[in-house]
Amino acid sequence: MGQPSHAQKQPQHQDWWRSAVIYQVYVRSFADGDADGTGDLAGVRAKLPYLAQLGVDALWFNPWYLSPLKDGGYDVADYRAIDPAFGTLAEAEKLISEARELGIRTIVDIVPNHVSDQHPWFRAALAAGPGSPERELFHFRPGRGEHGELPPNDWPSQFVGSTEPVWTRLPDGDWYLHLFTPEQPDLNWAHPAVRQEHEDILRFWFERGVAGVRIDSAALLAKDPELPDWVEGRDPNPFVDRDELHDIYRAWRAVADEFGGVFVGEVWLPDAERFARYLRPDELHTAFNFSFLSCPWDAERLRTSIDTTLAEHAPVGAPATWVLCNHDVTRTVTRYGRADTGFDFAAKAFGTPTDLVLGTRRARAAALLSLALPGAVYVYQGEELGLPEADIPRDRIEDPMYFRSGGTDPGRDGCRVPLPWNADAPYAGFGSQQEPWLPQPAGWASYAADLQAADPASMLSLYREAIRLRPLLGDGPLGWLPAPDGVLAFTRGAGVLCVVNLADAPAGLPAHTELLLASGPLDADGRLPRDTAAWLRT
């Protein structure tokens, strides 16, 4: 395939990604350009000036590909086509180009572990029958038991809390593997055609001007070919973090290097040394830092998370990434207002009480903390507006996590509610002429971007100013300063430091010449109140 004339290969020496602020766009809920209730690329294009004013360096898009949307677009039917609900490939190319003209790069999402059951490969495999070459692209197996009535193994679902099997039996007797939903059959990464297809997909999007690729479920692709039963704690795991993955990502890195492109991997691993292997110079550039995201609002534990993160990245020279929330996680304002301020998928439950005033104060401080740390920062859409997690009526929930848990897990729709843009417009200015695909809670308009843009004390104004000032921190290392219990204080760059007070009492500030920014007002004695952060010039 020839390279489109508008595609530009980025020089390989560019390292913008090492300290970038990257904004995550969940297209379906960002902005509705054609007023049909679903966000789309036209809506994103219309909001590019807003994103440029926010000051972000890049946009990461959740999957925008052709999909039945059985799992929020992570069930891909065609990696080279835009889902008609969002727009067209030509419009995606325009969006990439227009964003780049504003100095904003584009990162797309690749879902390599599985495809949709509507993908041509899987439909051909179903039609071809047992033992066919088409089925070798997936994991088809006969069942166990006298009549093949039992699944081939006992692997657990990757949806926490789900008791549903990861195997589905077909009328012809074969079972197929799906670590997520039955509509998402796992690919067989031992097959050369699977590897070649994904390298071609990467080239397809790099040729269209994307600057990077986020890799979904990056540690799950390779499977033990024997598909043995799962035993907790046994190493190697039959389907997580297998050594074969590193050859896959070395081949991917060679493709990315042709275009100066970058990767960020979704790698959930408790072992720091094994995590760091993915960040070696010939593999992925960065990976998401989930220990920081899930860490409770506690000074000692946050410092441990920061130190551990920096230490595990140091041996391979990779930058850390910092994120407070994403499309799968309870929103920061809500999480920080609860008795348990950490995040664990297994702990999600309906009716968990939260103090939104407290959560908002902490979320403002956390924004300055994360933006002061060395490395790249990811901001999930709506975090800059201080949006809380929404309670979705049970009859409107769409997330398969809810259904596969038997209705005990509220799912992830609460952080995916369409954004409020204009307080006085229908549906808070999301753009729809009918109710959006997920309902907005009462009072959603009070968070609207137009109101916050006019308020210098708003969450939006805080994010804009912090991102504007962030270059002052430079690219130097983090240096901890002595501080009272419950207070985090560290230097960044030449003459700039960050202080975050998580203690019960106000804290005095270190000697400084200028207060650059604070997440809330200082007290009458010039001290930093609890759950407040400040950037200082020394």
N, C-alpha and C positions, 0 to 999 in steps of 0.2 A: 504493500500500500504506500502510495506517495505521501510525503509530508505536506499538510496544508500550508499554503503560502503565509498565513498569518501566524503560524507557530514560531516561537523563538526559543532556541535552546539557551538556558541560563549558563553563564560562565561557571566552570567547576569550582573556581576559587571562592565564590560567594558563600558566606556562612551566616546569612541573615537568620536562619532557623535556630541558631544557638542561643539567641536572646529575644526571640520574637514574642509578640502578643498575638495569639491566634484565637479567632472567634469561631465558635462552633455554630453552624447553621443547621437546624432541623427544618428542612424546607417546608414540610407539610404544615408547620405551625409558625412560620416566620412572618410572612405577609402574603395576602391574597390579591394577585394582580388581575384576575378575571372574575372575581366576585362570586365564585361557585362554592365557597365554604372551605376550600383547601388551599393552603399556601403553595406558591409556585415560583418559577424562576423569574417571571415578570415582576412579582412582588419583591424578590431580592434585588433585581436590577434597579427598581424604583427607590430602594433604601440604601443603595451604595453610598450616596452622600452622607447619610447618617453614620454608616460604618467608617467612612473616611474621617468624619469629624470625631468619632470615638477614638481614632488613632491606631487601629489595629493594623498589623503587618500582613495578616493572611486570614483567609476564611477556610475552615474545614467543613465540608458538606457531608452530612449523613447520606446514605445511598439515595441517589436520584434516578436510578435505573428502572427499566421496565420491570414491574413486580406486581403480583397479586396482593401485596401488602398484608400477608398473613402474619408477618412479624415486623411491621414498621419499615418495610423496604429491605430488610436483611435477608429476604428470600428473593433472589435476583433471577429473573427469567432471561435477561439479555444485558450484558455488561457494556454493550456499545450503543444502547438506545436509552433515551430519556423517557421515563414514564409519561404518558400523555397527560396525566393529572398535573404534572409539573411543567410541561413544555415540550420543547424539541431539542434535538442535538444542536441545530443551528443556534438556538437561543442560549444553550449552555456555552457554546463557543463565544457568543457575544458577551455573555456574562464574564467569562474568564478574561476576555480582552478588555472590557470596560473597567473591570476591577483593577487590572494591571495598570491601566492608564492613571488610576488614582493611587498607585503605589501599593495595591493590595494583591497579594498572590492567592492562588487557589490550591487547596488540598482536597482530593477526592477520596472517598471511602472504597476500599476493595474488600470483598467478603470471600476469601478463598476456601474456607472450610467446607462450604456447602453451596448449593444452588437452590432455586425454586423447583418444586415438582412440576412446574410448567416450563422449565428450561428444555430446549430441544434435545439435549443429550439424555435427560431423564425420560422424556416421553418416548424417545427411540429405544431406550433400555427396557421400558415397560412393554413396548410392542414386540421387541425381539425375543423375549423369553429367556428362561433359565439357560445358563451356560454360554450365552452369546457374547461376542466381543463388546457389544454396547454396554453390557452390564459390568464389564471389567473397569469402567470408568468410575464406578461407585463401589459400595461394599454390599453386595448381594451374597447371601449365604442360605443354605438349608437350615432348618430349625433343629433343635435337639428334641429328645423324647422319642417314643416309639413311632409316632406318626409325624414327627417334625413340628409338633404343636407348641414347642417351647422356643423362646428367643435363642439366638446363637450364643449370647453371653449376657452378663448381668450388669453391664456398664450403667452408671447413673446418668440421669439427665443433667444438662448444663444449666437448666433453669432451677435455681435453688428452691427447694421446697416442693418440687414436682415429684410425684410418685409415678408418673406415667413412664412406660417403657421407651427405650431409645431404638427399638426395632418395630417395624410394621410388616405384617405378613400379607402377601399378595395372593390372589385366588389361585395362581399357578404353584403355590407352595413356597416360593422364595421369600426370604425376609430381607429388608434393606435397613441400613443404619442411618439414624438421624440423631445427633447429639442434642439437637434442639427440637423443633416441631416436626411432625410427619411430613409437612409441606417443605422441609428443608433437608433433602437427602445429602449426606456427606460424600464428598468426592474422594476418590482413591488417588492420593498423591504419590503413590509408587508407580503410577502409570505415566509414561513420558508424554502422552497427549495432554494430560492435565497440566503438567508443568509448562509445556510449550504454549498452551492456550493462555495461561495467565501471564506469561512473559509478553505475549502478543497484546494482551489487554493493557498491560502497563505501557507499552510503546504507543498504543492507540491514544491514551490520555495524555502522555507526555508530549506527543506530537501536536496535541490540541492546546498546548500551552500551560497545563497544570504544573505547579511547582513541586508538588509532593503528593504522597499517597499515605493514608492511614490504613493500617492492616487490622481488620476485625479478627478477634479470637486468634491471634497470631501464634499461640503456642499449641493449637489443637490440630493442625493439619495432618501431621504424620501419625499413622496408626501401626501398632504391632501387626505384622501380616498374619499372625496366627489368631488374632482377635481373642486373646485369652480372657478369662474372667478377671474382674477388677478386685484387687486386694488393697485396702487402704494402707498406705505407707510403703508398699512394695516399690522398689526402684529397679528398673525404669518403669514408669507409669505406661500402660499400654496405649494411651491416647493423649497425654499431656507432656509437652516439653521433651519430645524425643530428639535424639541426636541428629536424626535425618533432616530435621528442620533447618539446620544451619547450612547445609548444602543448597537447599531451596533459596534461602535468603542471600547467600553469596551470589547465586545466579541472578536474583532480582537486583542486587546492588550493582552488578555490571550493567544492567539495563538502565538503572537510574543514573549512573555515572555518564552514560552517553548524553544525557540531557541536563546534567547538573541538578537532577531531582533529588528529593529527600523522602525518607520514610519515617513514620512514627508507628510503633507497634502497640497493639493492645495486648499486653503481656501480664497476666495475673500470676505471679509466682512468689512464694514465700522465701525461697532460697536466693539470697542476694548474689551469690557467686554465679549461679545458673542464670539469673536474670541478666547479669552483666555480659554473659556470653553473646547475647543477641545484639549487643552494642559494640562489638569489636569493629575495627575500622573497615572491614570488608563486608559487614552485614548491615543492620539497621542503624540509622543515624540517631534516633531517639526512641524512647518507649514511655508510655504513660506511667506516672508515679501514683499508684493506688494506695500506698501506705499513708501518704499525706492527705489524700481525699477522704479516706475513711477514719482518720485520726480524730479522737475527741478534742473538744475545746479545753485543753489542759496544757499548761506551759511546759511541763517536763516531758510529756509525751510528744508534743509538737517538736520540741528541740531534738528529741531522740529520732523522730521521723526525718527531720531535716538533716541531721548529722549522718544518719544511716544512708539516706538517699545520696548525699554528696559523696560519701565514702564508696558506695557501690558503683558510682559512675566514674570515679577518679582513675581507677586502673586502666580503663579503656578510653579515657579522654573524651567521653561523651557528655553533653550537657544534660542536666536534669530537666524534667518537666514538672510543672506545678499546676494542679487543677483542683477546684473546690467542688465541682459539680459537673454532671453531663446528662445526656438523655436517658440514662439508666438509673440515676441516683436521686434520692430525695433532695429537693432544693435546699441550698445552704441556709437561708433565712429560717426555714422550718426546722431543719435538723439542729441548728445551734440554739433553738428556743426550747428544746426538749431536755428532759432529765438525762437521757443518754444522748450525748451530742456526737457520737461516732456514727459510722454507717456500716451496716451488715445486711446483706440481702436476706439472710435467714431471720432477721429480727423485724422485718417490716410487718406492720399490722394495722388494721383499720382502727380508727378512734384514738390514736396516740395523741395525748394533749401536747400543745406547744404554746409558748409565749412569743408572739411575733415581734413585740417591741424588743425584748431581750435578744431574740434571734437576729433581728435587723442590726442592732448595735454590734453584735459580735461579727456578723457578716461584713459590715463595713470595715471593722478592724482586720478581719481575715483578708479582705481585698488588698489592703495596704501591705500586710505581711507577705502574701503570695507574690505580689508585684515587686517586692523588694528583694526577693531571693534570686540567686544567680541561676540562669538558665532560661528556658522558655515557659510562658504562661498561657494556659488555655482558659478561655472565658466562654461558658455555655450561654447561648442566647437567653436573655431575660435576667441573668444574674446582675447585669449592669443596671437593671431596673429594680432590683430587690424583690423580685417576684417570690411569693411563697409557693409551697406545694399546694396544688388544688385538690379538693375532695371531689372525685368524679362519681356521679350517681352510678350505682352498680349496673343499671340497665344501659349505661352509655360506655362502659369500659370496653376497650378493644384489645388490650394487651394480652397476648397468650399466656404470660406468666400468671395472670389472675385465673384463667380457666384451667391451666394445667396444675395449679395448686389446689384445685377443688374449691376455689373462691375464698381461700384464707389470705392469700397475698394480694394486697391492693394493686400490684402491678406498677408500671412505670408511666402510665398516662398522666399522672398528676404533675409531672415536670414537663409535659409536652403540650400543655394547653396553649392555644394561639395567643400571640403577643398582643398587648394593648399599645396602640400607637397614638390615637387621638381621643381624648377624654369625651368629647361631645359627639363623636361619630357612632353610628350603629356598630355594635360588637367591638367597641373600643377602638375603632379604626383599623381592625385587622384587614378590612377590605371587602368583607363578604356582604352580600345582599340577603343571605339566609344564614341561619345559625351555623357556625363553623363545625368542622368534623368532630371536635371535642368542645363541650360547653365551657364558657368562661364563667367563673364564679361571680356572685354578686360583689360589687365594689371593685371589680377588675380595672375599671376605667381610672380609678384613683392612682394606679401605677403607670398611667400612660406616659409615653416618651415625651409628648409635647408639654405636659405639665412639668415633668422633671427637668427638661431642657431650660425652662424659665426659672428654675429654683436652684440657686447656688448651693443649697444645703442638701440637695437630693442625692440619691445613690448614683444616678447617671452622671451628675456633675462631679462627684467624687471619682468615679472611674475615669472620666475624661481627663481630669486634672492629674491623676496618678499616672496614667499612660503618657501624658504629655511630659511629665517630669521624670519619668523612668530613665531616660538616657543619662541623667545626672549621676545615676548609681554606677555607671560604667560597666566594665566587664571583669572587674577584679573579684577576688574570692571573698567569701563571707568570713568575718572575724568576730567571734563572740566577745562581748564586754561583760564585766562583773555587773550583776543586777540582783535586786532582792528576789526572794522566792515568789514565783508566779509572774515574773516579768521577763520578757525576752528582749535583749538589746544586742544589736550587732552592727558592725560597720560594713559598708559597701563602697568600693571605689575610693576616690580621694575626697575625704571630708564630708561624707554623707553617712548618716546612720539611721536605723529604724528601731523604734521602741514599741513594744506591744505589752499592755498591762492586762494580765489575766488574773491578777490578785483581787482580793476582796476590797482593798483600800486603795485610794489614789497613790500614785507613784511620782516621786520627783524626777525631773528630766535631767539627763547628763548635760554638762556644759555645752552650750551651742551658741551660734551667732544668729541663726535664723530658723524659725519654724516654717518648713517648706509646705507641709500638708499634715492635717490630722483628720482622723475618721470621725471625730466629734469635738466639741469645744473643751478646752482646758477648764479646770475649776478656778475659783477666785484667787487661789494661791499659785496659779500657773502650773499645777500638777496635772498629770495624766489620769483621768478617771478610769475606773475598772472597765474592761472590755472596750478599750480604746487604743488606737495605734497612732503613731506620729513619725514623720520623716523630718530629720533635723540636718542642718548644715553646721559643721563644727568650725 
